[in-house]
Amino acid sequence: MIRLAGFIKVEAKKLPTKALNMQINKDIFHEFKVKCKERGLPLNIVIEVFMRQYGNRKYHLDEESVIKWKDDNRETETLNSTFNKDVYDRFKYMVKYDGYYIKHVISAFVEDYVKNDLIMEYTINHCKE
């Protein structure tokens, strides 16, 4: 049990964000949301961690798993979220450098996350009373 005595004032700097609004396969996106909820992680955090790893070349997707989403004509749902601008810009640059589209790379990651039960490099510190 941790007891807090008083308050600490912290000057938090709000980081610039970038909005992303895109269509993604409805079925796989639903499975992704369920998986994130089961783990207690916000889906935008999971995607941002992926973006950071992909942008830093720490997450690899096979070309086949990315380009297969190019011809996906099934029902879609909108992914609408904001992400750290620097992380998103680096991710976007690397996606274009690889010759892909953001929508296809994120779709491939979402499927990878759901099908392979991935654990991302992300730590949350919980403080319990």
Secondary structure as GFF3:
##gff-version 3
##sequence-region A 1 129
A	DSSP	beta_strand	17	25	.	.	.	ID=ss1
A	DSSP	alpha_helix	26	39	.	.	.	ID=ss2
A	DSSP	alpha_helix	43	55	.	.	.	ID=ss3
A	DSSP	alpha_helix	63	67	.	.	.	ID=ss4
A	DSSP	three_ten_helix	68	71	.	.	.	ID=ss5
A	DSSP	beta_strand	76	84	.	.	.	ID=ss6
A	DSSP	alpha_helix	85	97	.	.	.	ID=ss7
A	DSSP	alpha_helix	102	115	.	.	.	ID=ss8
###
